[in-house]
């Protein structure tokens, strides 16, 4: 494979070759099999395209560290197959790809469904911490706790085979690709851009979802101009698996009634049709009835002005040190120390840490060594956490400190080992 060629995604088609294409996007840690229960009914009207994220389900392990990069790989795969226009439904990380597609390539999407999705998934700290856990302990701790995040307790107890299937899906994922996907979610935040999603959108969420629940779903509906909300009772995060019939019915109803016409290639314009009456979305009689509601649109804020190093600096500072640390430092600033906080944000983080000449792993190595040499153990503690977030393993941090012992002195390194050992123990111990 050429180094310049975008790696294709692992995919499969189901359904009639001449039917319109409907894409189903998976969540982090799952495979295309999470949609198995939807496929039989969806293929009656659509040619269903499913794909695996890199390193998931046996797919080639080419890590992608941003939602934009994953979106580019999906489009490259579709371009190679001659698929230009499609409906798209995505769950969680798959939903983030759907939002990215709608913002960057609206001409290719006829209709959109966002399931268990959010304009921002938790906090960057949460996903970077998960990456540290996986880098140190492998995927087993994440796999064992996945059912708690994905399913209601009643479903997990009643369906042990599905629960074990979920654990094995995560356990067999490539760790490097999982960590890269965590980084993609950590850096994903499209809250200011939601008003630019200009395709008919269904936002679907499980009522008991503790990961991206109804509050996040309502944020999407409030921000996307043509969006409807469906809440599925008795379901958690992996709602297509836990309530398959209800989700299938909602998808069929949405994509059957809200399929936006294509652009006219001769005029460059799109036909405008009257918006259909937005019905209350209901599930089949055997399933709990999802509730649909309409939220008013809001105007997305616009940013103006020349980029300031402070803006880049606060972003890098948060990515490296974590939101909690930065929030604490800024909250403690007063009239006396506020200028200093602005100074280090703008120049240390916006001018130096953001330079392209060294990657963040290398900058962490340099910083740890300099802090040992200066005896700055308080800062060594949070920069050890930063080094883990930047991709250094505990063994690599140990090598940095051993090197520092030779050039900075054994007493300084002795203190540094005590500090780093405690931080590494805290940061790499899985939370049960």
Buried (B, 14 or more C-beta within 10 A) or exposed (E): EEEEEBBBBBBEBBBEEEBBBBBBBBBBBBBBBBBBBBBEBBBEBBBBBBBBBBBBBEBBBBBBBBBBBBBBBBBBBBEEEEBEBBBBBBBBBBBBBBBBBBBBEBEBBBBBBBBBBBBBBBBBBBBBBBBBBBBBBBBEBBBBBBBBBBBBEEBBEEBEEBBEBBBEBBBBBBBBBBBBBBBBBBBBBBEEBBBBBBBBBBBBBBBBBEBBBBEBBBBBBBBBBBBBBBBBBBBBBBBBBBBBBBBBBBBBBBBEEBBBEEBEEEEEEEEEEEEEEBEEBBBEEEBBBBBBEEBEBEEBEEEEEEEEBBBBBBBBBBBBBBBEBBEEBBEEEEEEEEEEBBEBBBBBBBEBBBEEEEEBEEBBBEBBBBBBBEEBBEBBBBBBBBBBBBBBBBEBBBEBBEBBBEEBBEEBBEBBBEBBBEBBEEBBEBEE
